[in-house]
Amino acid sequence: MASIRDLKKDINFVLGDIIEAVYIWELTNPTEDTKKSQKIIDEAIEVFDDLILKVNQKDVENQKQHFTGINNELEEKGRGLIEKINALI
């Protein structure tokens, strides 16, 4: 695990890229209903908020294990959101 700052950057980049992918999908499919795509964006924002709260949590006994868990959760939830984007197509 590199650093807390790098973990925050990873969270920001991954979820930002997912949101950007949804916007690109919406632009390339202007006739499609955007309710499902907007739900994906809302979910990505919720995941971002949740993960940042966990990163900033101070009362952690084992920091390495805590941050590794956050990183794993980011990968898991990121893959889930990407699968939802792919299901739109």
C-alpha positions in Angstrom: 0.0 0.0 0.0 1.6 3.2 -1.1 -0.1 6.1 0.8 -3.4 7.5 1.8 -3.1 10.3 -0.7 -2.5 7.7 -3.5 -5.6 5.7 -2.3 -7.7 8.9 -2.4 -6.4 9.6 -5.9 -7.2 6.1 -7.0 -10.8 6.4 -5.7 -11.2 9.7 -7.5 -9.8 8.5 -10.8 -11.6 5.2 -10.9 -15.0 6.6 -10.0 -14.4 9.7 -12.2 -13.6 7.5 -15.2 -16.8 5.5 -14.6 -18.9 8.6 -14.5 -17.2 9.9 -17.6 -18.0 6.6 -19.3 -21.7 7.0 -18.5 -21.7 10.5 -19.9 -20.0 9.3 -23.1 -22.7 6.6 -23.4 -25.4 9.2 -22.9 -23.8 11.4 -25.7 -23.5 8.5 -28.1 -27.0 7.2 -27.4 -29.1 10.4 -27.4 -32.4 8.6 -28.1 -32.0 6.2 -25.1 -33.7 6.8 -21.8 -31.1 8.1 -19.3 -32.8 6.9 -16.1 -30.6 3.8 -15.8 -27.4 5.7 -16.6 -28.2 8.4 -14.1 -28.7 5.7 -11.4 -25.2 4.5 -12.2 -23.8 8.0 -11.7 -25.7 8.3 -8.4 -24.3 5.0 -7.3 -20.8 6.0 -8.2 -21.1 9.1 -6.2 -22.4 7.2 -3.2 -19.5 4.7 -3.5 -17.1 7.7 -3.6 -18.5 9.3 -0.5 -18.5 6.0 1.4 -14.9 5.1 0.5 -13.6 8.6 1.3 -15.4 8.4 4.7 -13.6 5.1 5.3 -10.3 6.5 4.3 -10.6 9.4 6.7 -11.7 7.2 9.6 -9.3 7.7 12.4 -10.2 5.0 15.0 -8.7 2.1 13.1 -6.7 -0.6 14.9 -4.8 -2.1 11.9 -4.3 0.6 9.3 -2.7 -1.6 6.7 -5.6 -4.1 6.8 -8.1 -1.2 6.8 -6.7 0.4 3.7 -6.2 -2.9 1.9 -9.9 -3.6 2.5 -10.8 -0.2 1.1 -8.7 -0.8 -2.0 -10.4 -4.2 -2.5 -13.8 -2.6 -2.0 -13.0 0.0 -4.7 -12.0 -2.8 -7.1 -15.1 -4.8 -6.4 -17.6 -1.9 -6.6 -15.8 -0.4 -9.6 -16.2 -3.7 -11.5 -19.8 -3.8 -10.6 -20.4 -0.3 -11.9 -18.5 -1.1 -15.1 -20.7 -4.2 -15.6 -23.8 -2.0 -15.3 -22.4 0.4 -17.9 -21.7 -2.6 -20.2 -25.3 -3.8 -19.7 -26.6 -0.4 -21.0 -25.1 -1.1 -24.4 
